[in-house]
Amino acid sequence: MAAQLARLTAPFDAKTSHKYSVAPGQRSYVQQYSHVYNKRAAALRGELEKAARKAFPGIKIVGRVVQAAEAKGDQRLVVLGTTFKACSQRPDVIEGNRELFGAKAAPPSSLAAPDDEIVLEDESGRLKLLKVDSRTLVTGLPVACVGKNTQTGFEVERLVGCGFRKPQSSPMESDGAKVLLIGGLAYSGEDRATELKAMARFALLTDWLGGRLSDDDEFTRSVARCFCVGDVVCLDPAAAKGRERTARALDNKNGDTEDKHTVLAPVRAADVRLARLASLLPTACLPGARDPTSFALPQQPLHPLLLPEANRYSTFTSLTNPCESTVGGRALLAHAGQPVTDFLRSASYEQGGAERVMGDGAKCKERHVDGDSDDAFLACLEDTLWWRHAAPTAPDTLPSYPFKDGDPFVLEDPPDILISGAAPAFATSLASTKAGEACARLVCLPSFAETGVCAVLDLETLAVERLCFDDGMDEDPPIPPASRS
């Protein structure tokens, strides 16, 4: 048996994720969702005012939407609030629940249209926005609108967001310690051949982590911690031949043995995979859209009874989705991709380039997207950081818990590292201020089970390397089992 690698270490603290924890006994759905929007606007009001004054010195800022609606003349002013996008393609409630009545209706992949109306709102009322490009806007964005009021609405000169800001964290001297980022560790489906490929990719990954594949032991030893971002179990009812079969399998008294094996096998397989990773290095996982935990964001950690083997290791941590943590002094925010996927349902992006300029002149540099994939997913993730809200479409089209004491998705203290799972392809960029000061590294992770692609991020430099583990089954000659780029 090979000796355990002497890895570098990186201090880890997930206490900041407590704001996403909702204990079962404390869950209440009596309160209205209006609290969320009010708290969202209030949390970023100070920074929005500061950004507006910096862009337009001496301009008048009105306190409420209704005051802007009552303003007369050609006076230029700033009004703050959150956006509402009236998506013309959005299905009504009855259409969205047809399956309850025995009919099937697939939800539209996109809710947006080029002529969708944008409205600014706060607790005082609503104000129609004119001359604004709605393509990359969605409901729930905290924004400052610069312009003037007219008889038909508020004529927008410019939309101001909080923008990128260098985090207040203090990175530690880590001697080049790195974190391994993996998305979609589990395979969901009934195709045995594809499942075997996913298993082979995972075996190659663990062999590499154990030092049995790479000639560069120093690089392998530098990987101090692993993050598994979403879809670690993938208990997909469709793969188990319907909800009825899943329900039968979970019925201890009447459950069919074959049904139980089909449904629960992914849970056992996930437990084995996570335990294997935890035996090699400290490992944290957060659930995704198809994992067996709460549906609405923030998703709660996978229950310890689902992962008994992994939880035997003190090096294993189960986190919420989204989750915030500090690794090697760096502030890290990760989610399983639902905020970006839902954002894209209400927005449309044009293909960008190696550098993307934001509304205030800030830039996203070092942009890279795998293959022929477009950069919409990455651009959307960049926008959530620029608008300083991790999940703006929650709770409108993205289910979320109705918090009444605040909006946990607000990024008052932006992270050094922002990670999203469920990406169509690997992508990354570096967010920086207008002056060129680096602010945050963004990483989009595809399904590892389907692509064999993961990433290694340097905690000191924020440089990211793409790794690809390929089983070689479809290649002649086979490609190297682990390639870096």
JORAVEN-V554763 format. One record per pair of residues at least 12 apart in sequence whose C-alpha atoms are under 6 Angstrom apart, sorted by the first residue. I is the first residue (numbers start at 1). J is the second residue. Records with the same first field share a line. If there is no record, write none. Layout:
# JORAVEN-V554763
I: J / J
This chain:
# JORAVEN-V554763
7: 221 / 222
8: 177 / 222 / 224
9: 224
10: 328
11: 327 / 328
12: 326 / 327
13: 325 / 326
14: 325
16: 324
17: 323 / 324
20: 298
33: 402
35: 404
36: 407
39: 406
40: 407
41: 142
47: 162
48: 162
60: 77
61: 77 / 78
62: 79
66: 124 / 125
76: 147 / 148
77: 146 / 147
78: 145 / 146
79: 144 / 145
80: 143 / 144
81: 120 / 121 / 122 / 142 / 143
82: 120 / 121 / 140 / 141 / 142 / 143
83: 119 / 120 / 139 / 140 / 141
84: 118 / 119 / 139
85: 117 / 118 / 138 / 139
86: 116 / 117
87: 111 / 112 / 116
89: 111
90: 111
110: 345
111: 345 / 346
112: 346 / 347
128: 153
129: 153 / 154
130: 154 / 155 / 156
131: 156
135: 347 / 348
136: 347 / 348
138: 346
139: 393
140: 392 / 393
141: 392
143: 160 / 161
144: 159 / 160
145: 159
146: 158
161: 387
162: 387
163: 386 / 387
164: 386
165: 439
166: 439
167: 414 / 415
170: 329
171: 329 / 330
172: 328 / 329
177: 222 / 224
178: 222 / 223 / 224 / 457 / 458 / 459
179: 223 / 224 / 225 / 226 / 456 / 457
180: 226 / 455 / 456
181: 227 / 454 / 455
182: 228 / 229 / 454
183: 228 / 229 / 421 / 445 / 446 / 447 / 448
184: 230 / 231 / 232 / 447 / 448
185: 232 / 448 / 449
186: 232 / 233 / 449
187: 449
188: 234
189: 239
198: 449
200: 471
201: 452 / 469 / 470 / 471
225: 281 / 282 / 283
226: 283
227: 283 / 284 / 285
228: 285
229: 286 / 336 / 421
230: 286 / 287 / 288 / 336
231: 287 / 288 / 290 / 291
233: 266 / 267 / 270 / 291
234: 290 / 291
235: 290 / 291
236: 290
240: 263
271: 307 / 310
274: 310
275: 309 / 310
278: 315 / 316
282: 315
283: 316
284: 316 / 317 / 318
285: 318 / 319
286: 319 / 320 / 321
288: 336
296: 399 / 400
297: 400
298: 321
299: 320 / 321
300: 320
301: 318 / 319 / 320
321: 335
322: 334 / 335
330: 416
331: 415 / 416
332: 415 / 416 / 417
333: 418
334: 418 / 419 / 420
335: 420
336: 420 / 421
337: 420 / 421 / 422
339: 391
349: 376
354: 367
361: 434
362: 433 / 434
363: 432
364: 430 / 431
365: 429 / 430
366: 429 / 430
367: 428 / 429
368: 427 / 428
369: 426 / 427
370: 425 / 426
388: 411
389: 409 / 410 / 411
390: 409
416: 440
417: 440 / 441
418: 442
419: 442 / 443
420: 444
421: 445
422: 446
423: 444 / 445 / 446
424: 446
425: 446
426: 444 / 445 / 446
427: 443 / 444
428: 442 / 443
429: 442
452: 468 / 469 / 470
453: 467 / 468
454: 467
455: 467
465: 485
466: 484 / 485
467: 483 / 484
468: 482 / 483
469: 481 / 482
